[in-house]
Amino acid sequence: MTLIFNKAKLIFMSISKKIFIASSGLLAISLILWGVYSFSFKKPTITRSMPTEKKNEPAVITPKVSASNKIMSVSDEAVVAPVLTPDKTAIKYYAKKTGKVFKIDLDGNNKKTVNSAELDGLSAVVWSPDTTKVISRFDVAEKSRFFYYDYTTKKGTQLKENLDTVVWQKDNKILYKYFEPKTKERSLNIADPDGSKWLKITDFDFRYVSIAPVPKTGLLSFWNFPDAFSETVFQSAPIAGGEKKVLFAGKFGADYLWNQDGSLILISSSPEKASYNIQLGIANDRGGEYKNLEIPTFISKCAWSKDNKTVYYALPGNIPASSILPNDYMDKKFFSADTFWKVNTATGEKARIIDLDKIAGAYDATNLFLNADESMLFFINRTDEKLYKIDL
């Protein structure tokens, strides 16, 4: 009898244990399912706090850094003619919308007003080499007018009419193209910044011309404005007056950029008329020893290093296959999506200056320039016309 009772007890305990394990399992499954349900469908709890009033505390400025933490927006507005200050620690620029002049740190902070006057119709500005003077162009009623202004003396004057290209030769001299309506003659001239004491350097036949002093020489260079349908003729002439000399020809839609010591000239051009293809190349100061760098970009996307052999450049992407270059790009028929590189023009070696995965967004870079120690590369993004920088 006792044996039967013990066996029954063991059977009962076994059944109870199984029921307990099964129940525990079901409970665990139920808890897991409830957790999933709560996580998926339960409304989040929102914690709100009352704003705290802060008095007599300095404003905290947060750097405007892109998601990549590599390309940074420097200006909070569209800019015209950004330039390093004489001490190279800040940037001055004109606000495109108002024409006011501001100064900011290299990272975009500490914005200060340099000139609060609003300038209607401002379209372009050229700073003197020491950045104390400007020649400004205003386009009003389909007519361009140029004004000279000295920030040191706070005085300015309007230049004579029939000018359409002006550059600085030195801090106290300008070079400009003049058109004489009566004779239909076009000439290159030199004058004081206010247009006085002018002297004709040479005549030429182009309607639109680009001008650049040849660094560390008494020469100026000039060429017909880049046009895919016209051969570009790159010439030089003594600033004091003298015979013109053709330095480079035979390319279409060409544009040029001297390095800082005037030993090399960077060239963007096409070998064919009305072509999609455009390439960077270099030549010596006499226009010889041309070498194709096999880089499809524009001069406006390039900046020379102070070592006079390295070029920093933006490489355009998303160019429509039907494009005629450089015309369609200059006419803003499309915006490019750039990557960023540098090239050693002596060896042809190319290297990225920012990885693809660190470029957050599309940038159409133009007006490139470097800071004093070349640790930063600045550019204007054509899509929003704001100033950006890349930490090198």
C-alpha positions in Angstrom: 0.0 0.0 0.0 2.8 2.4 0.9 4.6 1.5 -2.3 1.5 2.3 -4.4 1.1 5.6 -2.5 4.7 6.6 -3.2 4.4 5.8 -6.8 1.2 7.9 -7.1 3.0 10.8 -5.3 5.9 10.6 -7.8 3.6 10.6 -10.7 1.7 13.6 -9.3 4.9 15.6 -8.7 6.1 14.8 -12.3 2.9 16.1 -13.8 2.9 19.2 -11.5 6.5 20.0 -12.6 5.6 19.7 -16.3 2.6 21.9 -15.8 4.8 24.5 -14.0 7.4 24.4 -16.7 4.8 24.8 -19.4 3.1 27.7 -17.6 6.4 29.4 -17.1 7.2 29.1 -20.8 3.8 30.5 -21.8 4.3 33.4 -19.3 7.7 34.2 -20.8 6.3 34.1 -24.3 3.4 36.4 -23.3 5.8 38.9 -21.7 8.0 38.9 -24.8 5.0 39.5 -27.1 3.7 42.3 -24.8 7.1 43.9 -24.9 7.2 43.9 -28.7 3.7 45.3 -28.8 4.5 48.1 -26.4 7.7 49.0 -28.2 6.0 49.0 -31.6 2.7 50.7 -30.8 2.9 52.6 -27.6 3.1 56.3 -27.9 6.4 57.8 -26.7 6.4 59.8 -23.6 7.4 63.4 -24.4 9.2 65.4 -21.7 8.9 69.1 -22.0 10.8 71.7 -20.1 10.0 75.4 -19.6 12.4 77.7 -21.4 15.0 79.2 -19.0 15.7 82.9 -19.3 19.4 83.7 -19.4 20.6 87.2 -18.7 24.0 88.8 -19.1 25.5 85.7 -20.7 27.6 85.7 -23.9 26.0 84.1 -26.9 27.2 80.6 -27.7 28.1 80.3 -31.4 27.9 76.8 -32.9 30.1 76.2 -35.9 28.1 75.6 -39.0 29.5 72.2 -39.9 28.0 69.9 -42.6 27.1 66.3 -41.8 30.4 65.2 -43.1 32.3 67.4 -40.6 34.7 68.0 -43.5 33.0 70.6 -45.7 31.8 73.6 -43.7 29.5 76.5 -44.7 31.4 79.7 -43.8 28.8 82.3 -44.7 25.1 82.4 -43.9 24.3 84.3 -47.1 25.2 84.5 -50.8 28.5 86.3 -51.2 30.4 88.3 -53.8 34.2 88.5 -54.0 35.3 86.8 -50.8 39.0 87.6 -50.0 41.5 87.1 -47.2 42.2 90.1 -45.1 45.8 91.5 -45.2 46.8 89.6 -42.0 45.2 86.4 -43.5 43.2 85.7 -40.3 39.8 86.6 -41.6 37.7 87.0 -44.8 35.9 90.0 -46.2 33.0 89.8 -48.6 30.1 91.7 -50.2 26.6 90.3 -49.4 25.1 89.6 -52.8 21.5 90.6 -51.8 22.4 94.0 -50.2 25.9 94.9 -51.2 26.9 95.4 -47.6 30.5 94.4 -46.7 31.2 92.0 -43.8 34.2 90.5 -42.1 34.2 86.9 -40.6 36.6 84.5 -39.1 37.9 81.7 -41.2 35.4 79.3 -39.6 32.5 81.8 -40.3 32.2 83.2 -36.7 32.4 86.7 -35.3 30.6 88.4 -38.2 31.3 92.2 -38.3 30.1 95.0 -40.6 32.8 96.7 -42.6 30.4 98.9 -44.7 26.7 99.2 -44.0 25.8 101.0 -47.2 23.4 99.1 -49.5 24.5 98.8 -53.1 21.7 98.2 -55.7 22.7 96.5 -58.9 26.1 95.3 -57.6 27.3 92.4 -59.9 31.0 92.1 -59.4 33.9 93.3 -57.2 37.7 93.2 -57.7 39.8 93.8 -54.6 43.3 95.4 -54.9 46.1 93.1 -53.9 46.3 94.7 -50.4 42.4 94.5 -50.1 42.1 98.2 -49.2 40.6 99.3 -52.4 38.0 97.9 -54.8 36.7 98.3 -58.4 32.9 97.5 -58.3 30.7 96.8 -61.3 27.0 97.7 -61.3 24.6 96.4 -63.9 21.6 98.7 -64.2 19.2 99.0 -67.1 21.4 96.6 -69.2 24.3 98.9 -68.8 27.5 98.4 -66.8 29.2 101.1 -64.7 32.4 100.8 -62.8 33.2 102.6 -59.5 36.5 102.9 -57.6 36.4 103.0 -53.7 39.2 103.3 -51.2 38.4 101.9 -47.8 41.3 103.8 -46.2 40.3 107.3 -47.3 36.6 106.5 -47.6 36.5 108.1 -51.0 35.3 106.8 -54.3 34.6 107.8 -57.9 32.9 106.6 -61.0 35.2 105.4 -63.9 34.5 106.5 -67.4 31.9 104.6 -69.5 32.6 102.0 -72.2 34.6 99.7 -69.9 33.7 96.1 -69.5 36.8 94.4 -68.0 38.9 95.8 -65.2 41.7 94.1 -63.1 44.4 95.3 -60.7 47.9 95.5 -61.9 49.3 96.7 -58.5 47.7 98.4 -55.5 47.9 101.7 -57.3 47.3 100.8 -60.9 44.5 99.1 -62.9 44.3 97.4 -66.3 41.2 97.7 -68.3 39.6 97.2 -71.7 38.1 100.3 -73.4 35.8 100.5 -76.3 35.7 103.8 -78.4 32.1 104.1 -79.8 33.1 106.5 -82.6 36.0 104.6 -84.1 34.8 101.1 -82.9 38.4 100.5 -81.6 39.1 98.3 -78.6 42.2 98.7 -76.5 44.0 97.6 -73.3 45.0 100.5 -71.0 46.6 101.2 -67.7 45.6 103.9 -65.3 45.4 105.0 -61.7 42.5 103.3 -59.9 40.2 106.4 -60.3 40.8 106.2 -64.1 43.2 109.2 -64.2 46.7 109.2 -65.9 45.6 106.5 -68.3 47.9 105.2 -71.0 47.0 102.9 -73.9 49.1 99.7 -74.0 47.8 98.0 -77.2 44.9 97.5 -79.5 43.1 94.2 -80.2 40.0 92.9 -82.1 38.1 90.8 -79.5 34.8 92.0 -78.3 35.1 90.3 -74.9 38.5 89.8 -73.3 40.1 88.4 -70.2 43.1 90.2 -68.7 45.7 88.9 -66.2 49.1 90.5 -65.2 52.0 88.1 -65.6 53.3 87.7 -62.0 56.7 89.2 -61.2 57.1 90.7 -64.7 56.3 93.9 -66.5 53.9 92.1 -68.8 50.2 91.6 -69.0 48.5 88.6 -70.7 45.1 88.7 -72.4 42.9 86.4 -74.5 39.4 86.4 -76.1 36.8 85.3 -73.6 36.3 81.5 -73.5 33.9 80.4 -76.2 33.5 76.8 -77.5 32.9 78.0 -81.0 36.1 80.2 -81.2 39.8 79.5 -81.2 41.3 81.2 -78.2 44.5 83.3 -78.7 46.6 83.8 -75.6 48.8 86.9 -75.9 51.2 89.1 -73.9 52.4 92.7 -74.1 54.7 94.9 -72.1 52.6 97.1 -69.7 54.8 100.0 -70.6 53.8 99.6 -74.2 55.3 97.5 -77.0 54.9 94.6 -79.4 52.2 92.0 -78.7 53.3 88.3 -78.7 51.1 85.2 -79.1 52.0 82.7 -76.4 49.4 80.0 -77.0 46.8 79.2 -79.7 45.1 76.3 -81.4 42.6 75.4 -78.7 38.8 76.2 -78.3 37.0 77.7 -75.3 40.3 78.1 -73.5 40.9 79.9 -70.2 44.2 80.5 -68.3 45.6 80.9 -64.8 49.2 81.9 -63.9 50.9 80.3 -61.0 52.3 82.7 -58.3 55.8 83.2 -59.7 54.7 83.4 -63.4 56.7 80.3 -64.4 53.7 78.2 -65.5 50.3 78.8 -67.0 47.3 76.4 -66.3 45.1 76.0 -69.3 41.5 74.6 -69.6 40.6 74.0 -73.3 39.2 71.7 -75.9 41.0 70.6 -79.1 37.8 70.7 -81.1 35.1 73.3 -81.8 31.8 73.1 -79.9 33.0 70.0 -78.0 31.8 68.2 -74.8 35.4 67.5 -73.9 37.5 69.9 -71.9 40.9 69.2 -70.3 43.4 70.9 -68.0 47.0 71.3 -69.3 50.1 73.4 -68.4 52.6 75.3 -70.4 55.7 77.3 -69.5 55.8 81.1 -69.4 56.5 81.3 -73.1 53.5 79.0 -74.0 55.7 76.1 -74.8 56.2 72.5 -73.4 52.4 72.0 -73.2 51.4 68.9 -71.2 47.8 67.6 -71.0 47.0 66.8 -67.3 44.0 64.7 -68.4 41.7 66.4 -65.9 38.3 67.4 -67.3 37.6 70.6 -65.4 37.5 74.4 -65.7 39.9 77.2 -64.7 37.2 78.6 -62.4 37.4 75.4 -60.4 41.2 75.6 -59.8 43.7 77.3 -57.4 47.5 77.2 -57.5 49.4 76.3 -54.3 52.2 78.6 -53.3 54.7 75.8 -54.2 53.9 76.8 -57.8 53.5 73.2 -58.9 50.4 71.9 -57.1 46.9 72.7 -58.2 43.8 72.2 -56.1 40.7 71.6 -58.2 37.1 70.6 -58.2 36.2 67.8 -60.6 32.7 68.4 -62.0 30.2 65.5 -62.3 26.7 65.2 -63.6 27.4 67.1 -66.8 24.7 66.4 -69.4 26.2 64.4 -72.4 24.7 67.0 -74.8 26.6 69.9 -73.2 28.9 72.2 -75.2 31.7 73.3 -72.9 32.5 75.7 -71.4 29.6 77.7 -72.7 26.7 75.7 -71.2 28.4 75.7 -67.8 29.1 79.4 -67.8 25.5 80.1 -68.9 24.3 78.0 -65.9 22.4 75.5 -68.1 23.4 72.9 -65.4 25.0 72.7 -62.0 27.8 70.2 -61.5 28.3 67.8 -58.5 32.0 68.1 -57.7 34.6 66.0 -56.1 37.8 67.6 -54.8 41.4 66.8 -55.7 44.9 68.1 -56.1 47.5 67.4 -58.8 51.3 67.7 -58.9 51.7 69.3 -62.3 55.4 68.2 -62.5 54.6 64.5 -62.1 50.9 64.3 -63.0 50.2 62.5 -59.7 46.5 63.1 -58.5 45.0 62.6 -55.0 41.7 63.2 -53.4 41.6 65.9 -50.7 38.2 64.6 -49.3 36.8 61.1 -49.5 33.5 60.6 -51.4 31.7 59.4 -48.3 32.5 62.7 -46.5 30.8 64.8 -49.2 27.3 65.3 -47.9 25.3 67.0 -50.6 26.1 68.4 -54.0 28.7 71.3 -54.5 29.3 73.2 -57.6 32.6 74.9 -56.6 34.0 78.1 -58.2 36.3 80.9 -57.1 38.7 78.7 -55.2 41.3 80.1 -52.9 43.6 78.9 -50.1 44.4 80.4 -46.7 47.9 81.5 -45.7 49.2 78.1 -44.6 47.1 76.2 -47.1 45.3 74.2 -44.4 41.9 75.3 -45.8 40.5 75.5 -49.3 37.6 78.0 -49.8 35.1 78.1 -52.6 31.7 79.6 -53.6 29.0 77.0 -54.2 27.2 78.1 -57.4 23.9 76.5 -56.3 23.4 78.8 -53.3 26.3 81.2 -53.8 27.4 80.8 -50.2 31.0 80.5 -49.1 32.3 77.0 -48.0 35.6 75.6 -46.9 37.4 72.2 -46.9 39.9 71.4 -44.1 43.0 70.0 -45.8 
